[in-house]
Amino acid sequence: MEGFLQFRLPSWLRRLVTRLLAIIPALIAIIFFGEKSTSNLIVFSQVVLSLQLPFAVIPLVMFTSKRSLMGEFVNPLWLKFISVLVAIVIVCLNMW
């Protein structure tokens, strides 16, 4: 994003800001729900990540299977089949 926005920060400041932004939700959960809530927070975060996985996998399979986008690096037919199968399994597991 830094190059896209034409907004420069020193690397140490960028790392500090991103790590602080990442730890704030965990600190809020620990403060409000106690230290024992951390395991529930980890499980919840993994559930959220697993629900987001199809939104990354399906476009990835679609884009890497298009010869017009990938040229000579397009997925071979056998890899397309396996990729679609894996995507279907991920979606079905999330629906279950």
Kinemage of the C-alpha trace (Angstrom):
@kinemage 1
@onewidth
@group {chain A} dominant
@subgroup {mainchain}
@vectorlist {calphas} color= white
{ca met a 1} P 0.000 0.000 0.000
{ca glu a 2} L 2.904 2.326 0.652
{ca gly a 3} L 3.820 2.681 -3.009
{ca phe a 4} L 0.198 2.888 -4.100
{ca leu a 5} L -0.615 5.719 -1.699
{ca gln a 6} L 2.722 7.496 -2.200
{ca phe a 7} L 3.015 7.612 1.584
{ca arg a 8} L 6.435 6.817 3.019
{ca leu a 9} L 7.171 5.748 6.586
{ca pro a 10} L 10.439 4.591 8.110
{ca ser a 11} L 10.447 0.806 8.296
{ca trp a 12} L 10.754 0.753 12.107
{ca leu a 13} L 7.695 3.016 12.454
{ca arg a 14} L 5.663 0.953 9.980
{ca arg a 15} L 6.480 -2.242 11.895
{ca leu a 16} L 5.612 -0.625 15.217
{ca val a 17} L 2.256 0.667 13.964
{ca thr a 18} L 1.219 -2.617 12.324
{ca arg a 19} L 2.150 -4.670 15.379
{ca leu a 20} L 0.304 -2.320 17.705
{ca leu a 21} L -2.776 -2.489 15.481
{ca ala a 22} L -2.570 -6.275 15.505
{ca ile a 23} L -2.259 -6.633 19.273
{ca ile a 24} L -4.992 -4.153 20.300
{ca pro a 25} L -7.951 -6.555 19.701
{ca ala a 26} L -6.200 -9.280 21.697
{ca leu a 27} L -5.523 -6.907 24.570
{ca ile a 28} L -9.143 -5.741 24.594
{ca ala a 29} L -10.368 -9.348 24.738
{ca ile a 30} L -7.979 -10.191 27.568
{ca ile a 31} L -8.949 -7.079 29.542
{ca phe a 32} L -12.706 -7.628 29.184
{ca phe a 33} L -12.924 -11.435 29.283
{ca gly a 34} L -9.841 -12.480 31.246
{ca glu a 35} L -6.748 -14.442 30.464
{ca lys a 36} L -8.658 -17.703 30.010
{ca ser a 37} L -10.439 -16.245 26.974
{ca thr a 38} L -7.279 -16.350 24.871
{ca ser a 39} L -7.833 -19.946 23.781
{ca asn a 40} L -11.389 -19.078 22.704
{ca leu a 41} L -10.032 -16.050 20.864
{ca ile a 42} L -7.536 -18.216 18.988
{ca val a 43} L -10.250 -20.693 17.994
{ca phe a 44} L -12.534 -17.849 16.890
{ca ser a 45} L -9.771 -16.296 14.789
{ca gln a 46} L -9.137 -19.636 13.074
{ca val a 47} L -12.845 -20.019 12.316
{ca val a 48} L -12.906 -16.556 10.749
{ca leu a 49} L -9.793 -17.345 8.702
{ca ser a 50} L -11.266 -20.632 7.485
{ca leu a 51} L -14.439 -18.839 6.393
{ca gln a 52} L -12.333 -16.383 4.379
{ca leu a 53} L -10.308 -19.112 2.679
{ca pro a 54} L -12.763 -19.795 -0.184
{ca phe a 55} L -12.668 -16.103 -1.110
{ca ala a 56} L -8.940 -16.480 -1.744
{ca val a 57} L -8.827 -20.001 -3.202
{ca ile a 58} L -11.636 -19.743 -5.766
{ca pro a 59} L -10.303 -16.607 -7.537
{ca leu a 60} L -6.792 -18.065 -7.394
{ca val a 61} L -7.948 -21.228 -9.165
{ca met a 62} L -9.931 -19.213 -11.702
{ca phe a 63} L -7.148 -16.759 -12.511
{ca thr a 64} L -4.378 -19.357 -12.753
{ca ser a 65} L -6.532 -21.454 -15.068
{ca lys a 66} L -7.021 -18.673 -17.654
{ca arg a 67} L -4.551 -18.801 -20.509
{ca ser a 68} L -5.277 -15.152 -21.371
{ca leu a 69} L -3.935 -14.092 -17.956
{ca met a 70} L -1.228 -16.663 -17.301
{ca gly a 71} L 0.111 -17.319 -20.794
{ca glu a 72} L 2.542 -20.212 -20.772
{ca phe a 73} L 2.233 -20.551 -16.984
{ca val a 74} L -1.423 -21.607 -17.059
{ca asn a 75} L -2.380 -24.619 -14.944
{ca pro a 76} L -2.334 -27.941 -16.800
{ca leu a 77} L -5.629 -29.825 -16.987
{ca trp a 78} L -4.757 -32.270 -14.202
{ca leu a 79} L -3.870 -29.398 -11.853
{ca lys a 80} L -7.092 -27.557 -12.716
{ca phe a 81} L -9.040 -30.679 -11.770
{ca ile a 82} L -7.227 -31.077 -8.443
{ca ser a 83} L -7.519 -27.339 -7.693
{ca val a 84} L -11.265 -27.282 -8.335
{ca leu a 85} L -11.667 -30.405 -6.213
{ca val a 86} L -9.741 -28.822 -3.321
{ca ala a 87} L -11.794 -25.623 -3.622
{ca ile a 88} L -15.028 -27.640 -3.523
{ca val a 89} L -13.842 -29.543 -0.445
{ca ile a 90} L -12.944 -26.262 1.314
{ca val a 91} L -16.351 -24.738 0.538
{ca cys a 92} L -18.206 -27.889 1.610
{ca leu a 93} L -16.281 -28.115 4.887
{ca asn a 94} L -17.064 -24.472 5.628
{ca met a 95} L -20.749 -25.023 4.875
{ca trp a 96} L -20.786 -28.077 7.144
